Amino acid sequence: MMPTVICPECFHKEDLENVLTAQSNQNVIFQCKECQLVIKNIKTSKG
């Protein structure tokens, strides 16, 4: 079962793999398929 991510803007629920994109510098980009909200450079525990 895939973890679910909830958009902080419109509260749309989507599977993790559909809304998060990993970058080579260990940061992550979130993009909501419903409201098109984009949050860039989300720091992870590795970066």
C-alpha positions in Angstrom: 0.0 0.0 0.0 1.4 3.4 -1.1 1.6 6.2 1.5 -0.8 9.1 0.9 0.1 12.8 0.7 -2.4 15.5 1.5 -2.0 18.9 -0.2 -1.7 21.7 2.4 -3.6 24.1 0.1 -6.7 22.1 -1.2 -6.4 19.0 1.0 -6.6 16.7 -2.1 -5.2 13.2 -1.3 -2.8 11.5 -3.7 -0.3 8.6 -3.6 3.2 9.6 -2.7 4.7 8.6 -6.0 2.3 10.8 -7.9 3.1 14.1 -6.2 6.7 14.0 -5.1 9.8 14.2 -7.3 13.3 13.6 -6.0 16.1 15.9 -7.2 19.7 14.9 -7.5 20.7 17.3 -4.6 18.5 15.3 -2.2 15.7 17.9 -2.2 12.1 17.1 -3.1 9.5 18.9 -5.2 5.8 18.5 -4.3 3.2 19.2 -7.0 -0.6 18.8 -6.4 -2.4 17.4 -9.4 -5.7 19.0 -8.2 -4.8 22.7 -7.5 -1.3 22.8 -9.1 0.4 24.0 -5.9 4.2 23.5 -6.2 6.5 23.5 -3.3 10.2 23.2 -4.2 13.4 22.4 -2.3 11.8 20.4 0.4 14.7 19.3 2.5 15.0 15.6 3.4 16.9 13.9 6.3 19.7 13.2 3.8 20.0 16.7 2.5 
